[in-house]
Amino acid sequence: MIKRLLVSSIKDVSGEILFKKQKKDLFSYQRIVANSISKNKTLNLPEEKKIDTDDSKNEPEINEFFLNKVRGIYDFNALKERYKDTKIYNYYCPTQENKKQIFEIISISRCLTLGFEEFIGCKKNIKKSFNKLNIFFNYKLEKKNASLLNTIVNVFESKKTKHENIKKFYPELSLNDLKELKKFISNEELYFIKANEIIKKITINEEAKNSQNLKNEDQTNTNEGKSKKKESKKVPFHEKINTEKKKQTEINSTKNFFEKKEINDEQYNIFTKEFDLSVNAKNLATKSELNLLRKKFENEYNDNKRLINRLAKKLERLFSSLNTNSWKFDQDEGYIDPSRLANLVANTKNLQIFKYKNENIEKNTVVSLLLDNSGSMRGKPIITSAITTEIITKVLEKCKVNVEVLGFTTKEWKGGKSKKKWETTGKIEKPGRLNDLLHIIYKDADSTWNNCKNNLGLILKDGLLKENIDGEAVQWAFRRLMNRKEKKKILIVISDGAPVDDSTLSNNPPNILDNHLKETVIKIQNTKTIKLVAIGIGHDVSKYYKNAFIIDDAENLGDIIIDNLMKFLGTKNI
């Protein structure tokens, strides 16, 4: 119906005006659709005037070609943003312009492939104009990069592709390189790491040529300068040595940085994410089972009355500090201030006799509690963690502070379907993580505690607590927080030690999980957008986290969390 309205036109005196209105409606409609597909991310769309080029502006009506073109452009930009994490993209994107453009092409290829699988309509719209890729870009796309984009998408879609398609422009690049790249399509960071390896490979000859050209220019300049040697200023020998040493130090420093980065990148890999599960707790047990587990959990309250009473008192003081109100005087509106009435009597024009409350409530804060759900937490540690979590969540909810409660473990002991797949596909060396992740959402930040309280009883379910792969869990919690609109963001990780997964550690370097957790934490701490705190129950976790605390008695967990909340919420430590 919409299409029919857009394509139709009335050919009379007002025909031209109506045509313009139809085009305007088309752009408006496609912008709404694109925003929805991109999850309302900022779209770098071309101007409508640019889209409405000579090939369509002289047409008396909106023809099929123009309609497909507009839809394709908007869908292309929507998919490009939907599947791109801007922070990860900017972190790995090269600075050199030629490499930067290739990096963008490789990134777009990933976004389109993922989008084509999820949005069939977008695929159809984009494919109709895929032979004219220039219309999708705000700059003139080089022929070699257009060919590269076409080739990568075809390889990713498992279409028959000839090597000759890219050999002309990128002779160093093989189709096997692109097939290898496809393996990392579900993990954006690993995908970009591999992308930069490919970029380095296909631009190495170009860099060598540029280097040779510079060398030739230097040689020419040297020959020309020989006649002026007497006039040239001599550089003292010790300065020359220092300059050379400085250059060598810079070269070695750069070399060590990239070597170190490559080593760190190689330390962590994921064999497959096919069997990972991120799920709401209510989907891991039946409603009746959750009710029974909740009653069992509430019985634990009776055994922890001393802990609960102490936390309740401390949280009451935290609640008071968060809700401390002050009065603003000499206002033009609000409540009448009796102490200012004399001013009004003395001067009837003085109307600043009102006051109003200046509420100091933390409405722009979100706190995420990430609980280690590994088997070693079984018993008092996990129960104490859960009780503390519930008390804190209920109080902060009253203070209008949004709270998210998450948990992490694995689906199986000693490897699940991931390991079985690895075993049946040839057991490649250093496969990376070899277990199926289980990330649990006990309460998301937008849900009220009353609607989620039964979920926390799940911690007592037999067989739930297994192994812990902390690095990916912290990344998961971090990404969830980054998608929140609150300005103040706090992530508190509660764990009882180092990450452990038997299947992963048995078939990879022994420090694979440790190193990945360290690298993840460093990246998060460097962003400075989130306050990250870790609490080790019975174990020191300071080798992973900058802000880390150790508690020997699980009952002290609540005090440590509250003290840190007071600190980060900007209140005095009571």
C-alpha positions in Angstrom: 0.0 0.0 0.0 2.8 2.4 1.0 4.7 1.6 -2.2 1.6 2.2 -4.3 1.1 5.6 -2.7 4.7 6.6 -3.2 4.9 5.5 -6.8 1.6 7.0 -7.9 1.5 10.6 -9.2 -1.1 13.1 -10.4 -0.2 14.7 -13.6 -1.8 18.1 -13.4 -0.9 21.7 -12.4 -0.1 20.5 -8.9 1.8 17.4 -10.1 5.3 18.7 -9.4 4.4 19.7 -5.8 2.8 16.3 -5.1 5.9 14.5 -6.5 8.2 16.4 -4.1 5.9 15.6 -1.2 6.0 11.9 -2.2 9.8 11.9 -2.2 9.9 13.6 1.1 7.5 11.0 2.5 9.7 8.3 1.1 12.9 9.6 2.8 11.0 10.1 6.0 9.6 6.6 6.0 13.0 5.0 5.2 14.7 7.0 7.9 12.3 5.6 10.5 12.8 2.1 9.3 16.6 2.5 9.2 16.7 3.9 12.7 14.7 0.9 13.9 17.1 -1.6 12.2 20.2 0.2 13.5 18.8 0.2 17.1 18.7 4.0 16.9 22.4 4.4 16.4 23.7 7.6 14.7 23.5 7.0 10.9 25.9 8.8 8.6 23.3 9.0 5.8 24.0 11.0 2.5 21.9 14.1 1.9 18.6 13.6 0.2 19.7 16.0 -2.6 22.7 13.7 -3.3 20.5 10.6 -3.5 18.1 12.4 -5.8 20.7 12.6 -8.6 20.3 13.2 -12.4 19.3 9.6 -13.0 16.0 10.2 -11.3 15.2 13.9 -10.8 13.9 14.4 -14.4 11.5 11.4 -14.0 7.8 12.5 -13.7 7.2 10.0 -10.9 9.0 7.9 -8.3 10.0 4.9 -10.4 11.0 1.4 -9.3 14.7 2.2 -9.8 14.7 5.2 -7.5 12.6 3.4 -4.9 15.1 0.5 -4.8 18.0 2.9 -4.6 16.7 4.8 -1.6 15.8 1.7 0.3 19.2 0.1 -0.4 21.1 3.2 0.8 19.2 3.5 4.0 19.3 -0.3 4.7 23.0 -0.4 4.0 23.8 2.3 6.5 21.5 0.8 9.1 23.2 -2.6 8.9 26.6 -1.0 8.9 25.9 0.6 12.3 23.8 -2.2 13.9 26.5 -4.8 13.9 29.4 -2.4 14.7 30.6 -1.6 18.2 32.1 1.9 17.7 34.6 1.6 20.6 36.0 -1.7 19.4 36.0 -0.4 15.8 38.0 2.8 16.7 40.4 0.8 18.9 41.5 -1.5 16.0 41.1 0.9 13.1 44.4 1.8 11.5 45.4 5.5 11.2 46.9 5.5 7.7 44.2 6.5 5.2 44.7 3.6 2.7 44.6 1.0 5.5 41.7 2.8 7.1 39.5 2.4 4.0 40.4 -1.3 3.6 39.5 -1.8 7.3 36.2 -0.1 6.8 35.4 -2.4 3.8 36.2 -5.5 5.8 34.1 -4.2 8.7 31.1 -3.4 6.4 31.4 -6.9 4.9 30.9 -8.4 8.3 27.9 -6.2 9.1 26.2 -6.9 5.8 26.7 -10.7 6.2 25.2 -10.7 9.6 22.4 -8.4 8.5 21.6 -10.5 5.4 21.0 -13.5 7.6 18.7 -11.6 10.0 16.9 -9.2 7.6 16.0 -10.8 4.3 14.2 -7.6 3.1 17.4 -5.5 3.7 19.4 -8.1 1.7 17.0 -7.8 -1.3 17.0 -4.0 -1.2 20.8 -3.7 -1.0 21.5 -6.4 -3.5 19.4 -4.7 -6.2 22.0 -1.8 -6.2 25.1 -3.9 -5.3 26.5 -3.4 -8.8 26.8 0.3 -8.1 28.5 0.3 -4.7 29.5 4.0 -4.9 25.9 5.1 -4.0 26.3 3.6 -0.5 29.4 5.7 0.4 29.8 9.4 1.2 33.1 9.4 -0.7 34.2 8.0 -4.1 34.9 4.3 -3.6 38.0 3.1 -5.4 37.4 0.3 -7.9 39.8 -2.1 -6.0 37.9 -1.6 -2.7 34.5 -2.1 -4.5 35.9 -5.4 -5.8 37.2 -6.3 -2.4 33.8 -5.7 -0.8 32.0 -7.8 -3.4 34.5 -10.6 -3.1 34.4 -10.8 0.8 30.6 -10.8 0.9 30.5 -13.6 -1.8 33.0 -15.6 0.2 31.1 -15.1 3.5 27.9 -16.2 1.7 29.7 -19.3 0.5 29.2 -18.4 -3.1 31.6 -19.6 -5.8 34.2 -16.9 -6.2 37.2 -16.7 -8.6 40.5 -15.5 -7.2 41.0 -13.4 -10.3 38.3 -11.0 -8.9 40.8 -9.5 -6.4 44.1 -10.8 -7.7 44.3 -7.8 -10.1 44.2 -5.3 -7.2 45.5 -7.3 -4.2 47.8 -10.1 -5.6 48.9 -11.0 -2.0 45.4 -11.7 -0.9 44.0 -15.3 -1.3 40.5 -16.6 -0.9 41.7 -18.8 2.0 42.6 -15.6 3.9 38.9 -14.5 3.6 37.7 -17.9 4.6 39.9 -17.7 7.7 38.5 -14.3 8.4 34.9 -15.6 8.2 35.7 -18.0 11.2 35.8 -14.9 13.5 32.7 -13.2 12.2 30.8 -13.7 15.4 33.5 -12.1 17.6 34.2 -8.5 16.5 37.5 -8.1 18.3 39.0 -11.3 16.9 37.6 -10.4 13.5 39.4 -7.0 13.6 42.6 -8.5 14.8 42.5 -10.9 11.8 41.5 -8.0 9.5 44.6 -6.1 10.5 46.8 -9.1 9.7 45.2 -9.2 6.2 45.7 -5.5 5.7 49.3 -5.8 6.8 49.8 -8.6 4.3 48.2 -6.8 1.3 49.8 -3.5 1.9 53.4 -4.7 2.6 54.5 -4.4 -1.1 52.9 -0.9 -1.3 54.9 0.2 1.8 58.0 -1.3 0.4 57.6 0.6 -2.9 57.0 3.9 -0.9 60.1 3.1 1.1 62.1 2.6 -2.0 60.8 5.8 -3.6 61.8 7.7 -0.5 65.2 6.1 -0.6 65.7 7.1 -4.2 64.6 10.6 -3.4 67.1 10.7 -0.5 69.9 9.4 -2.8 69.1 12.1 -5.4 69.1 14.8 -2.8 72.4 13.5 -1.5 74.0 13.6 -4.9 72.7 17.2 -5.5 74.0 18.2 -2.1 77.6 17.0 -2.6 78.5 20.2 -4.5 77.3 22.2 -1.5 79.0 20.0 1.1 81.4 22.8 2.1 78.5 25.1 2.8 76.6 22.6 4.8 76.7 22.7 8.6 78.5 19.8 10.2 76.7 17.8 12.9 78.9 17.1 15.9 79.7 13.4 16.2 78.1 12.9 19.7 74.9 14.5 18.5 74.8 12.2 15.5 75.2 9.2 17.7 72.5 10.4 20.1 70.1 11.0 17.1 70.8 7.5 15.7 70.3 6.0 19.2 67.0 7.8 19.6 65.8 6.6 16.2 66.8 3.0 17.0 65.1 3.2 20.4 61.9 4.4 18.7 62.1 1.6 16.2 62.7 -1.0 18.8 59.9 0.4 21.0 57.4 0.3 18.2 58.6 -3.2 17.3 58.2 -4.4 20.8 54.8 -2.9 21.1 53.5 -4.7 18.0 55.2 -7.9 19.0 53.7 -7.7 22.4 50.3 -6.9 21.0 50.5 -9.9 18.6 51.5 -12.2 21.4 48.6 -11.0 23.6 46.1 -11.3 20.8 47.3 -14.9 20.0 46.8 -15.9 23.7 43.0 -15.9 23.6 40.8 -17.4 21.0 37.3 -18.9 21.0 36.8 -22.1 19.1 33.1 -21.5 18.7 30.4 -19.4 20.2 27.7 -21.5 18.7 26.6 -23.2 22.0 27.0 -20.2 24.3 23.9 -19.1 26.2 22.9 -15.7 27.6 19.5 -16.1 29.3 17.1 -14.8 31.9 17.1 -16.9 35.0 13.4 -17.6 34.7 14.1 -19.6 31.6 16.4 -22.0 33.4 13.7 -23.4 35.7 10.0 -23.8 35.7 7.9 -21.3 37.6 7.0 -23.8 40.4 10.7 -24.8 40.7 11.7 -21.2 41.1 9.1 -20.7 43.8 10.4 -23.7 45.7 14.0 -22.5 45.3 13.0 -19.1 46.5 11.5 -20.5 49.7 14.6 -22.5 50.3 16.7 -19.3 49.8 14.5 -17.4 52.2 15.2 -20.0 54.9 18.8 -19.0 54.6 17.8 -15.5 55.9 17.0 -17.0 59.3 20.6 -18.3 59.5 22.0 -15.0 58.6 20.0 -12.6 60.9 23.2 -10.9 62.3 24.5 -10.2 58.8 21.2 -8.9 57.6 20.7 -6.6 60.6 24.2 -5.1 60.2 23.7 -4.5 56.5 20.3 -3.0 57.0 21.5 -0.4 59.4 24.4 0.5 57.2 22.2 0.7 54.1 19.7 2.9 56.0 22.5 5.4 56.5 23.4 5.1 52.8 19.8 5.6 51.9 19.6 8.8 54.1 22.8 10.2 52.5 21.5 9.6 49.0 18.2 11.3 49.8 19.5 14.3 51.7 17.5 17.3 50.7 18.4 21.0 51.0 16.3 24.1 50.6 16.9 26.8 48.0 15.8 30.2 49.2 14.9 33.6 47.6 13.1 32.0 44.7 10.3 33.4 42.6 8.1 30.3 43.0 7.8 27.3 45.3 6.7 27.2 49.0 6.3 30.5 50.9 9.2 31.1 53.2 7.8 32.8 56.4 11.2 34.3 57.2 11.0 36.3 54.0 7.5 37.8 54.5 9.0 40.9 56.2 10.9 41.6 53.0 7.6 41.6 51.1 6.0 44.0 53.6 9.0 46.4 53.3 9.0 46.2 49.5 5.9 44.9 47.7 7.9 44.5 44.5 10.2 42.0 46.2 8.6 38.7 45.2 11.5 36.4 46.0 9.9 35.1 49.1 9.6 31.4 48.1 11.8 28.3 48.6 11.9 24.8 47.2 13.6 21.5 47.9 16.8 20.7 46.1 16.6 17.0 46.0 19.9 15.1 46.0 18.7 11.7 44.6 21.0 9.6 42.4 18.7 9.2 39.4 21.5 8.9 36.9 23.3 5.9 38.2 23.4 2.2 37.3 25.1 -0.5 39.4 25.9 -4.0 38.0 26.6 -6.9 40.3 28.4 -9.7 38.5 28.4 -12.9 40.6 30.8 -15.8 40.0 28.5 -18.8 39.7 31.3 -21.4 39.7 31.3 -24.6 41.7 33.9 -23.4 44.1 31.4 -20.7 45.3 29.0 -23.4 46.4 27.7 -23.1 50.0 28.2 -20.1 52.2 30.0 -17.8 49.7 27.2 -18.0 47.0 24.4 -17.7 49.6 26.1 -14.7 51.2 26.6 -13.1 47.8 23.0 -13.5 46.9 21.7 -12.2 50.3 23.9 -9.2 50.1 22.8 -8.6 46.5 19.2 -8.7 47.4 19.5 -6.3 50.3 21.6 -3.8 48.3 19.2 -4.0 45.2 16.1 -3.3 47.3 17.7 -0.3 49.0 19.2 1.2 45.9 15.9 0.8 44.1 14.3 3.0 46.7 17.1 5.5 46.0 16.2 5.4 42.3 19.5 3.8 41.5 19.1 1.2 38.8 20.6 -2.2 39.6 21.5 -5.1 37.4 22.3 -8.6 38.8 24.2 -11.0 36.6 25.9 -14.4 37.0 28.3 -16.4 35.0 29.3 -20.1 34.7 29.5 -22.8 32.0 26.9 -25.1 30.7 29.0 -28.2 31.3 32.0 -29.5 33.3 35.2 -30.1 31.4 33.9 -28.9 28.1 30.5 -29.2 26.5 29.4 -29.3 22.9 32.2 -26.9 21.9 34.8 -29.5 23.0 32.9 -32.3 21.2 32.9 -30.3 18.0 36.6 -29.7 18.4 37.3 -33.4 18.8 35.2 -34.3 15.7 36.8 -31.7 13.5 40.4 -32.7 13.8 41.5 -31.2 17.2 43.4 -28.2 15.9 46.2 -27.0 18.1 45.6 -24.2 20.6 41.8 -24.0 19.8 41.1 -21.4 22.5 38.1 -21.5 24.8 36.6 -24.9 24.7 33.5 -24.8 26.8 29.9 -23.5 26.4 29.3 -20.2 28.3 26.2 -19.7 30.5 25.6 -16.1 31.3 22.6 -15.5 33.6 20.5 -12.4 34.0 18.9 -12.5 37.4 17.6 -9.0 37.1 18.1 -6.4 34.4 18.4 -2.7 35.2 14.9 -1.8 34.0 13.0 -4.5 36.0 11.8 -4.0 39.5 13.0 -6.3 42.3 9.5 -7.6 43.0 9.3 -9.0 39.5 12.7 -10.7 39.7 13.2 -11.8 43.3 12.3 -15.5 42.6 15.1 -15.6 40.1 17.9 -15.3 42.7 16.7 -18.7 44.2 18.2 -20.3 41.1 21.7 -20.2 42.7 20.5 -23.2 44.9 19.6 -25.3 41.9 21.5 -28.5 41.8 24.1 -28.7 39.0 23.9 -25.0 38.1 27.4 -23.9 39.5 30.2 -25.2 37.3 33.3 -23.5 35.8 34.2 -19.9 35.4 35.6 -18.0 32.4 35.8 -14.6 33.9 37.3 -12.5 31.0 34.3 -13.0 28.7 31.9 -12.5 31.6 33.4 -9.2 32.5 33.3 -8.2 28.8 29.6 -9.1 28.7 28.7 -7.1 31.8 30.7 -4.2 30.5 28.9 -4.1 27.1 25.6 -4.2 28.9 26.6 -1.2 31.0 27.9 0.7 28.0 24.5 0.4 26.3 22.9 2.1 29.3 22.1 5.9 29.2 23.0 6.6 32.8 26.1 8.8 33.3 27.5 7.1 36.4 28.2 3.4 35.9 29.5 0.9 38.5 30.5 -2.7 37.9 31.2 -4.9 41.0 32.6 -8.3 40.3 32.3 -10.9 43.1 34.5 -13.9 42.6 36.5 -16.4 44.7 39.7 -16.6 42.6 41.2 -17.2 39.2 39.3 -18.2 36.1 39.2 -22.0 35.6 37.9 -24.2 32.8 39.5 -27.6 32.6 38.9 -28.2 28.9 40.3 -24.8 27.8 43.4 -25.0 30.1 44.1 -28.6 29.0 44.4 -27.8 25.3 45.9 -24.3 25.4 48.8 -22.4 27.1 48.2 -22.5 30.9 47.8 -18.7 31.2 45.2 -18.3 28.4 42.3 -17.4 30.8 44.4 -15.4 33.2 45.9 -13.2 30.5 42.5 -12.6 28.8 41.0 -11.5 32.1 43.9 -9.1 32.7 43.7 -7.6 29.2 39.9 -7.2 29.5 40.2 -5.4 32.8 43.0 -3.1 31.6 40.8 -2.1 28.5 37.8 -1.3 30.7 39.9 0.6 33.3 41.5 2.6 30.5 38.1 3.7 29.1 37.4 5.5 32.5 33.7 5.3 31.7 32.9 2.7 34.3 34.0 2.3 37.9 35.2 -1.3 38.2 35.6 -3.0 41.6 36.4 -6.6 42.3 35.9 -8.5 45.6 37.8 -11.7 46.1 36.2 -14.1 48.5 39.0 -15.9 50.3 41.4 -15.1 47.4 43.4 -12.1 46.3 42.2 -10.8 42.9 44.4 -7.7 42.9 46.6 -9.2 40.2 43.6 -8.8 37.8 41.9 -5.7 39.1 43.2 -2.3 40.1 40.4 -1.7 42.7 40.3 -5.1 44.4 39.4 -6.2 47.9 39.8 -9.6 49.7 37.6 -10.9 52.4 38.4 -14.0 54.4 34.9 -14.2 55.9 32.0 -14.2 53.5 29.9 -12.2 56.0 32.2 -9.2 55.4 31.1 -9.1 51.7 28.2 -6.8 52.4 30.3 -4.2 54.3 32.9 -4.1 51.5 30.2 -3.6 48.8 28.4 -0.9 50.7 31.6 1.0 51.5 32.5 1.1 47.8 29.0 2.1 46.8 29.3 5.1 49.3 32.6 6.0 47.7 31.4 5.8 44.1 28.0 7.3 44.6 29.7 10.4 45.9 28.6 10.0 49.6 30.7 10.2 52.7 32.0 6.9 54.0 29.9 6.4 57.2 
